Amino acid sequence: MMPGSEFSEPLEAAARLAHGWLDGVPTRSIVARADVEQVKDALGRELAVEGVDPVEVVEALNAAVEPGLIAMQSPRFFGWVIGGTAPAALAADWLVGAWDQNAALREVTPGVNGAEELAGEWLCDLLGLPEGTVAGFTTGATTANLVALAAARHAVLDRVGWDDAVDGIQGAPRIRVFAGDEHHPSVDVALRWLGLGRPVDVATDDQGRILPEALEEALSAGDPEGGGAADAGPAIVCLQAGNIHSGASDPFEACVGIAHAAGAWAHVDGAFGLWAAASERLRHLVAGVEHADSWATDAHKTLNVPYDAGIVAVADPAPLVAAMTMHAAYLPAAETGIDAADRVLELSRRARGVPTYAALRTLGRAGVADLVDGLAAAATALDDGLRAIEGVEVLNEVVFTQVCAAFDGRDVGAIAQALDDDGVALAHPSSWRGRDVLRFSVSNRGTDAAATAATLEAVRRVLAR
C-alpha cells in the first residue's frame, strides 16, 4: 500500500459529499428537517463491537446528519450574525486538517505560524490598529474577549503593584468594569470567567451607543475620596463596535479618551462591527477605535472564513504575554517573536489562522472593502424594502449590517416561524428597547440583490397569509 493511500477513498467521498452540500445550499430550505433525537437514531444508538470501513462511515455520517443541518451558508440566512464560507478559506481549512500541525510554537511549526502571523499583521493593518499591535487567533469572539480582558486585568493590576499571574486575584485591589447597557453577553461571560463579575451598565442613546457624559460620570462615581476618576483604582472600560440590534458603534474618540483619562484600559468588542474600519466609506462609524488598548473580532462573521475564526488584538503585547504564557522544560520557547501559545488560551491548537490568510490573500485590500461595503448595501436594501411593506416598521438607523423590524402589533415569533416554514429566508425574533422585533443580520458575501429581493418577497408572502 502506497503511503497516504488509506486516505484517498475517504477523502474523495468527503469531497464529493461536501460538493453536494455546497451546491445545494443556495436553493435548499434553510431550516433543519430532523431533530437531535432523529439524527442520533439515524447514526445508530449503540457503539458496535466491530469497526466499519472508513468510506462507509463517511457516507453514513453524511446521510444521517444532513437532514439535521441548517443552511447557515445561505445568502438568505439572517439569524444571529453568521457569515458564509469563502472557497479559498474552506480549501485552506481542509489543508489545515490534513497537515495536522499543532500551531502553538512558532519555531516548531514555522509553516503554519508564518501564515497565521502574516494574517494577523494584515488584519491589524486593514483595521487601522496601531503599529506593533499583536494579534492571535481564538475559537471565536467570546474567547477573543476573554483573552483581551485577561491582558487588561493584568495591566491594570500591574499599575497598582499587584501581579495577578503570581498572586491570583483573591485579595487584589477591586477592578471596576464598565460597559454600555446594551453590551453583548459574551463580555459578561468573559468577565465572569476572569472573576471580575458583571460590569456596571453605562447609559446609551436610542441606538445603543454609550453616552460619553454617562461614562465620565460612572468612572468618577467610583472614587470614594471624591477625587478624580484616575484616583479611583484599576478600571476597564468595555466599548462596542456594532450593536447587535442597531449595528451602531460607540463614539470611540470621546469614550477612549475618557477611559484613558481615568487610567482605565479600553477594550473594544467588535465581533462584526470592527470590520467597518476596513472600508473607506464606512470607517467613520468606528472613528477613534484605533486608540483603544485591545480589540476582539471574528473573521467568520464578516470575512466568511470557516469556524474557528476569532481574533484578539492587543496594542501592547507585554500584558497579553504575561496573562497567556506558559512554560515547561519540554517546550522550546521562541528565540524571536511571540509564540501563538502566548497570544491565546490553548497550547494544543490547530492552525486556525491559516484560512484567514487564504481569505485575505484572495480578496486583497480592495476586496475586503468591497465585501464590507456589499454587506452594508444589502442591509440598506432590506431596510428600504421592509419600510415599503404596510405594517412593517424598521426601528433602527441602518448604518451597517443590522435591520430590526417590528410588525404593527403582530406576533413576531409567529412571523419568524412562518418564515422558517416557508424555507426561503430566515431571521430571528428578538426584543429591543421594549419592542418585539425580527432581526436581520447581513453577514454573507452572497447576499446580493436577488437574495434580498427573494427575502422581501418571502416576508410579503408570510404577512399576507
C-alpha positions as CSV (number, residue, x, y, z in Angstrom):
1,M,0.0,0.0,0.0
2,M,1.4,3.4,-1.0
3,P,1.9,5.9,1.8
4,G,-1.2,8.0,2.2
5,S,-3.4,5.8,0.0
6,E,-5.6,4.8,3.0
7,F,-6.8,8.4,3.0
8,S,-7.7,8.5,-0.7
9,E,-11.1,7.0,-0.8
10,P,-12.5,8.5,2.5
11,L,-11.3,12.0,1.4
12,E,-12.7,11.5,-2.1
13,A,-16.1,10.5,-0.5
14,A,-16.0,13.6,1.8
15,A,-15.1,15.9,-1.1
16,R,-18.0,14.5,-3.2
17,L,-20.5,14.9,-0.3
18,A,-19.2,18.3,0.6
19,H,-19.6,19.5,-3.0
20,G,-23.2,18.2,-3.0
21,W,-24.0,20.1,0.2
22,L,-22.4,23.3,-1.0
23,D,-24.0,23.2,-4.4
24,G,-27.4,22.7,-2.8
25,V,-27.2,25.5,-0.2
26,P,-28.4,28.4,-2.4
27,T,-31.7,26.6,-3.2
28,R,-32.4,24.3,-0.2
29,S,-34.9,25.1,2.6
30,I,-32.9,26.8,5.3
31,V,-34.2,25.1,8.4
32,A,-33.2,21.6,9.5
33,R,-35.6,18.7,8.7
34,A,-34.6,16.4,11.5
35,D,-34.1,17.0,15.3
36,V,-31.3,15.7,17.5
37,E,-33.0,12.5,18.5
38,Q,-33.8,11.6,14.9
39,V,-30.2,12.2,14.0
40,K,-29.0,10.0,16.8
41,D,-31.4,7.3,15.7
42,A,-30.0,7.5,12.1
43,L,-26.4,7.4,13.3
44,G,-27.0,4.4,15.5
45,R,-27.5,4.5,19.2
46,E,-25.1,1.7,20.2
47,L,-21.4,1.6,19.5
48,A,-20.8,-1.7,17.7
49,V,-18.2,-4.2,18.8
50,E,-16.6,-4.3,15.3
51,G,-15.4,-1.3,13.3
52,V,-16.7,-0.1,10.0
53,D,-14.9,0.8,6.7
54,P,-14.0,4.5,6.7
55,V,-15.8,5.2,3.4
56,E,-19.0,3.7,4.8
57,V,-18.6,5.7,8.0
58,V,-18.3,9.0,6.0
59,E,-21.2,8.2,3.8
60,A,-23.4,7.1,6.6
61,L,-22.4,10.1,8.7
62,N,-23.5,12.4,5.9
63,A,-26.8,10.6,5.3
64,A,-27.7,10.8,9.0
65,V,-26.5,14.3,9.8
66,E,-27.5,16.2,6.6
67,P,-31.3,16.3,7.4
68,G,-30.4,18.0,10.7
69,L,-28.2,20.7,9.1
70,I,-29.4,24.3,8.9
71,A,-28.3,26.2,5.8
72,M,-26.3,28.9,7.7
73,Q,-24.3,29.5,4.5
74,S,-27.4,30.6,2.6
75,P,-27.3,34.2,1.3
76,R,-30.8,34.5,2.8
77,F,-29.8,33.4,6.3
78,F,-30.1,36.4,8.6
79,G,-30.2,34.7,12.0
80,W,-27.6,35.7,14.6
81,V,-24.5,37.2,12.9
82,I,-23.1,34.3,10.9
83,G,-21.2,34.5,7.7
84,G,-20.9,32.1,4.8
85,T,-17.8,30.2,3.6
86,A,-15.4,31.5,1.0
87,P,-13.9,28.9,-1.3
88,A,-10.2,29.5,-0.7
89,A,-10.7,29.8,3.1
90,L,-12.6,26.5,3.1
91,A,-9.9,24.8,1.0
92,A,-7.3,26.1,3.3
93,D,-9.2,24.8,6.3
94,W,-9.1,21.3,4.7
95,L,-5.4,21.7,4.3
96,V,-5.0,22.6,8.0
97,G,-6.8,19.4,8.9
98,A,-4.6,17.3,6.6
99,W,-1.4,19.0,7.8
100,D,-2.4,18.3,11.4
101,Q,0.1,20.8,12.9
102,N,0.0,21.9,16.5
103,A,0.4,25.6,15.9
104,A,1.3,26.6,19.4
105,L,5.1,27.1,18.9
106,R,6.4,29.2,16.1
107,E,9.8,27.6,15.8
108,V,8.4,24.0,15.9
109,T,5.8,24.6,13.2
110,P,7.1,27.6,11.2
111,G,5.0,26.9,8.1
112,V,1.6,27.5,9.7
113,N,2.9,30.1,12.1
114,G,4.2,32.1,9.3
115,A,0.8,32.2,7.6
116,E,-1.0,32.9,10.8
117,E,1.3,35.8,11.9
118,L,1.1,37.3,8.4
119,A,-2.7,37.1,8.5
120,G,-2.7,38.8,11.9
121,E,-0.4,41.6,10.7
122,W,-2.5,42.2,7.6
123,L,-5.7,42.3,9.7
124,C,-4.3,44.9,12.1
125,D,-3.2,47.0,9.2
126,L,-6.6,46.7,7.4
127,L,-8.4,47.7,10.6
128,G,-6.1,50.6,11.2
129,L,-4.8,49.4,14.5
130,P,-1.5,50.8,15.9
131,E,1.9,49.7,14.7
132,G,3.2,46.9,17.0
133,T,-0.3,45.5,17.8
134,V,-0.2,41.7,18.2
135,A,-3.0,39.5,17.0
136,G,-3.9,35.9,18.0
137,F,-6.5,33.5,16.6
138,T,-9.1,32.1,19.0
139,T,-12.1,29.8,18.8
140,G,-14.5,32.8,18.5
141,A,-15.2,36.4,19.5
142,T,-16.2,35.3,23.1
143,T,-12.8,33.7,23.7
144,A,-11.2,36.7,22.0
145,N,-12.9,39.0,24.5
146,L,-11.7,36.7,27.3
147,V,-8.1,36.8,26.2
148,A,-8.1,40.6,25.7
149,L,-9.7,41.2,29.1
150,A,-7.2,38.9,30.8
151,A,-4.5,41.1,29.4
152,A,-6.5,44.1,30.6
153,R,-6.8,42.6,34.1
154,H,-3.1,42.0,34.3
155,A,-2.2,45.5,33.0
156,V,-4.5,47.5,35.4
157,L,-3.5,45.4,38.4
158,D,0.2,45.8,37.5
159,R,-0.2,49.5,37.5
160,V,-1.1,49.4,41.2
161,G,1.6,46.9,42.1
162,W,-0.3,43.6,42.0
163,D,0.9,40.7,39.9
164,D,-2.2,38.5,39.2
165,A,0.0,36.0,37.3
166,V,1.8,35.2,40.6
167,D,-0.7,36.1,43.3
168,G,-4.0,35.5,41.6
169,I,-6.9,37.9,42.2
170,Q,-8.0,36.9,45.7
171,G,-7.1,39.9,47.8
172,A,-6.2,42.0,44.8
173,P,-7.5,45.6,44.5
174,R,-11.0,45.7,43.2
175,I,-11.2,46.3,39.4
176,R,-14.1,48.3,38.3
177,V,-15.5,47.4,34.9
178,F,-17.9,49.5,32.8
179,A,-19.9,48.7,29.6
180,G,-22.8,50.1,27.8
181,D,-26.2,48.9,28.9
182,E,-26.6,47.2,25.5
183,H,-23.3,45.4,25.6
184,H,-23.1,41.8,24.2
185,P,-23.4,39.0,26.8
186,S,-20.1,37.5,25.6
187,V,-18.5,40.3,27.5
188,D,-20.3,39.2,30.7
189,V,-19.2,35.6,30.2
190,A,-15.6,36.6,29.7
191,L,-15.6,38.8,32.8
192,R,-17.3,36.0,34.8
193,W,-14.5,33.6,33.8
194,L,-11.9,36.1,34.9
195,G,-13.5,36.6,38.3
196,L,-14.4,40.2,37.6
197,G,-18.2,39.9,37.8
198,R,-20.8,41.8,35.8
199,P,-19.8,45.3,34.6
200,V,-21.5,48.5,35.6
201,D,-24.0,49.4,32.9
202,V,-23.5,52.8,31.4
203,A,-26.4,54.7,29.8
204,T,-26.7,54.6,26.0
205,D,-28.6,56.5,23.3
206,D,-31.5,55.3,21.3
207,Q,-29.2,53.3,19.0
208,G,-27.3,51.6,21.9
209,R,-24.2,53.9,21.8
210,I,-22.6,54.8,25.1
211,L,-23.2,58.4,26.1
212,P,-19.7,59.9,26.8
213,E,-21.0,62.1,29.6
214,A,-22.6,59.0,31.3
215,L,-19.3,57.1,31.0
216,E,-17.4,60.0,32.6
217,E,-19.9,60.2,35.4
218,A,-19.7,56.5,36.0
219,L,-16.0,56.4,36.2
220,S,-15.9,59.4,38.5
221,A,-18.6,58.0,40.8
222,G,-16.3,55.1,41.8
223,D,-13.8,57.4,43.6
224,P,-14.6,57.1,47.4
225,E,-12.4,60.0,48.2
226,G,-14.1,62.3,45.8
227,G,-11.0,63.0,43.7
228,G,-10.5,62.5,40.0
229,A,-11.5,59.3,38.3
230,A,-7.9,58.4,37.8
231,D,-7.6,58.0,41.6
232,A,-10.4,55.5,41.9
233,G,-8.3,52.4,41.4
234,P,-7.9,50.0,38.5
235,A,-10.7,50.1,35.9
236,I,-11.6,48.6,32.5
237,V,-14.0,50.1,30.0
238,C,-15.6,47.7,27.5
239,L,-16.7,49.5,24.4
240,Q,-18.6,48.1,21.4
241,A,-18.2,48.2,17.6
242,G,-21.5,47.0,16.2
243,N,-24.6,46.9,18.5
244,I,-26.3,43.5,17.8
245,H,-29.6,45.2,17.1
246,S,-28.8,48.6,15.6
247,G,-25.3,47.9,14.2
248,A,-24.2,51.2,15.7
249,S,-20.8,51.7,17.4
250,D,-19.8,53.6,20.5
251,P,-18.3,57.1,20.0
252,F,-14.7,55.9,20.4
253,E,-12.9,59.2,20.1
254,A,-14.7,60.5,23.2
255,C,-15.0,57.3,25.1
256,V,-11.5,56.0,24.8
257,G,-10.2,59.5,25.8
258,I,-12.4,59.4,28.9
259,A,-11.3,55.9,29.8
260,H,-7.6,56.8,29.4
261,A,-8.0,60.0,31.4
262,A,-9.4,57.8,34.2
263,G,-6.4,55.4,34.0
264,A,-8.7,52.7,32.6
265,W,-7.9,50.1,29.9
266,A,-10.2,50.5,26.9
267,H,-11.3,47.3,25.2
268,V,-13.5,47.0,22.1
269,D,-15.8,44.1,21.5
270,G,-16.0,44.4,17.7
271,A,-17.2,40.9,16.6
272,F,-18.7,42.2,13.4
273,G,-18.7,46.0,13.7
274,L,-14.9,46.4,13.8
275,W,-14.8,45.5,10.1
276,A,-16.2,48.9,9.2
277,A,-12.7,50.1,9.7
278,A,-11.6,48.2,6.5
279,S,-13.9,50.3,4.3
280,E,-13.1,53.9,3.4
281,R,-16.8,54.6,3.0
282,L,-17.8,53.2,6.5
283,R,-14.7,53.9,8.5
284,H,-16.3,56.9,10.1
285,L,-18.6,54.6,12.0
286,V,-15.7,53.5,14.2
287,A,-13.6,56.6,14.2
288,G,-11.1,56.6,17.0
289,V,-11.3,52.9,17.6
290,E,-7.6,52.6,17.0
291,H,-6.9,54.5,20.2
292,A,-8.2,51.6,22.4
293,D,-5.9,49.1,24.1
294,S,-7.4,45.8,22.8
295,W,-9.9,44.5,20.3
296,A,-11.9,41.4,19.7
297,T,-13.5,40.4,16.3
298,D,-14.4,37.4,14.2
299,A,-13.3,36.6,10.7
300,H,-16.2,34.1,10.3
301,K,-18.9,36.8,10.7
302,T,-17.7,39.2,8.0
303,L,-14.7,37.7,6.2
304,N,-16.7,34.5,5.6
305,V,-13.9,32.2,7.0
306,P,-14.9,28.8,8.4
307,Y,-15.0,28.3,12.1
308,D,-12.9,28.7,14.2
309,A,-12.0,32.3,13.3
310,G,-12.0,34.6,16.4
311,I,-9.3,37.2,16.6
312,V,-7.8,39.1,19.6
313,A,-5.6,42.1,19.1
314,V,-3.7,43.9,21.8
315,A,-1.7,47.1,21.3
316,D,0.9,46.4,23.9
317,P,1.9,42.7,23.8
318,A,3.5,42.6,27.3
319,P,0.3,42.2,29.3
320,L,-1.0,39.8,26.8
321,V,2.0,37.5,27.0
322,A,2.1,37.9,30.8
323,A,-1.5,36.7,31.0
324,M,-1.3,33.9,28.5
325,T,2.2,32.5,28.5
326,M,3.0,29.0,29.8
327,H,6.4,27.5,30.4
328,A,7.7,23.9,30.7
329,A,11.1,22.3,30.3
330,Y,9.9,20.3,27.3
331,L,8.5,23.3,25.4
332,P,11.1,25.2,23.3
333,A,10.5,28.9,23.8
334,A,10.7,31.2,20.8
335,E,14.1,32.8,20.4
336,T,12.4,35.6,18.4
337,G,8.8,36.8,18.1
338,I,5.9,35.7,20.2
339,D,4.6,32.1,20.2
340,A,0.9,31.5,19.3
341,A,0.6,29.9,22.7
342,D,1.5,33.2,24.3
343,R,-1.2,35.0,22.4
344,V,-4.3,32.8,23.1
345,L,-5.5,30.2,25.7
346,E,-4.6,26.9,24.1
347,L,-1.4,25.0,23.9
348,S,-2.8,22.3,21.8
349,R,-4.4,24.1,18.9
350,R,-5.0,23.8,15.2
351,A,-3.6,26.4,12.8
352,R,-7.0,28.2,12.7
353,G,-5.5,31.4,11.3
354,V,-4.5,29.9,8.0
355,P,-7.9,30.1,6.4
356,T,-8.0,33.8,7.3
357,Y,-4.7,34.2,5.4
358,A,-6.3,32.5,2.4
359,A,-9.4,34.7,2.5
360,L,-7.3,37.9,2.8
361,R,-4.9,36.8,0.0
362,T,-7.9,36.0,-2.2
363,L,-9.6,39.3,-1.7
364,G,-6.8,41.8,-1.2
365,R,-7.3,45.1,0.5
366,A,-9.8,46.4,-2.1
367,G,-11.8,43.1,-2.0
368,V,-12.2,43.2,1.8
369,A,-13.5,46.8,1.5
370,D,-15.9,45.7,-1.3
371,L,-17.1,42.8,0.9
372,V,-17.8,45.0,3.8
373,D,-19.5,47.7,1.6
374,G,-21.6,45.0,0.0
375,L,-22.9,43.7,3.3
376,A,-23.9,47.2,4.4
377,A,-25.5,47.8,1.0
378,A,-27.6,44.6,1.3
379,A,-28.8,45.7,4.7
380,T,-29.8,49.1,3.3
381,A,-31.8,47.3,0.5
382,L,-33.6,45.2,3.1
383,D,-34.3,48.4,5.1
384,D,-35.8,50.1,2.1
385,G,-37.8,47.1,1.1
386,L,-39.2,46.4,4.6
387,R,-40.2,50.0,5.1
388,A,-42.2,49.8,1.9
389,I,-44.4,46.9,3.3
390,E,-47.5,48.0,5.0
391,G,-47.5,47.4,8.7
392,V,-43.7,47.0,8.9
393,E,-41.6,49.5,10.9
394,V,-37.8,49.4,10.9
395,L,-36.7,50.6,14.4
396,N,-33.0,51.3,14.0
397,E,-30.9,53.6,11.9
398,V,-29.5,51.1,9.4
399,V,-25.9,52.3,9.3
400,F,-24.1,49.0,8.9
401,T,-25.4,45.4,8.6
402,Q,-28.3,45.1,11.2
403,V,-32.0,45.6,10.5
404,C,-34.6,45.4,13.2
405,A,-38.3,45.3,12.1
406,A,-41.4,45.5,14.1
407,F,-44.8,44.4,12.7
408,D,-47.6,46.6,13.9
409,G,-48.6,44.5,17.0
410,R,-48.4,41.1,15.2
411,D,-46.8,38.1,16.9
412,V,-43.2,38.3,15.8
413,G,-42.5,34.8,17.0
414,A,-45.3,33.5,14.7
415,I,-43.9,35.5,11.8
416,A,-40.4,34.1,12.3
417,Q,-41.9,30.5,12.5
418,A,-43.9,31.2,9.3
419,L,-40.6,32.3,7.6
420,D,-39.0,29.1,8.8
421,D,-41.8,27.1,7.4
422,D,-41.7,29.0,4.1
423,G,-38.0,28.0,3.8
424,V,-36.7,30.8,1.6
425,A,-35.3,33.2,4.3
426,L,-34.5,33.1,8.0
427,A,-34.5,35.8,10.6
428,H,-34.6,35.5,14.3
429,P,-37.1,37.2,16.7
430,S,-35.7,39.4,19.5
431,S,-36.7,42.3,21.7
432,W,-35.1,45.7,21.6
433,R,-35.9,48.8,23.6
434,G,-39.3,47.4,24.7
435,R,-40.4,46.2,21.2
436,D,-40.6,42.7,19.8
437,V,-38.6,42.7,16.6
438,L,-37.4,40.4,13.8
439,R,-33.7,40.9,13.4
440,F,-32.0,40.6,10.0
441,S,-28.2,40.3,10.3
442,V,-26.4,40.6,7.0
443,S,-23.1,38.7,7.1
444,N,-23.0,36.5,4.0
445,R,-20.9,37.5,1.0
446,G,-23.6,36.0,-1.3
447,T,-26.4,38.3,-0.1
448,D,-26.9,40.1,-3.4
449,A,-29.8,41.9,-5.0
450,A,-31.5,38.7,-5.9
451,A,-31.2,37.2,-2.4
452,T,-32.5,40.5,-0.9
453,A,-35.5,40.5,-3.3
454,A,-36.3,36.9,-2.5
455,T,-36.2,37.6,1.2
456,L,-38.5,40.6,0.9
457,E,-40.9,38.6,-1.2
458,A,-40.9,35.8,1.4
459,V,-41.8,38.4,4.1
460,R,-44.6,39.8,2.0
461,R,-45.9,36.2,1.4
462,V,-45.8,35.3,5.1
463,L,-47.6,38.5,6.1
464,A,-50.3,38.1,3.5
465,R,-51.3,34.7,5.0
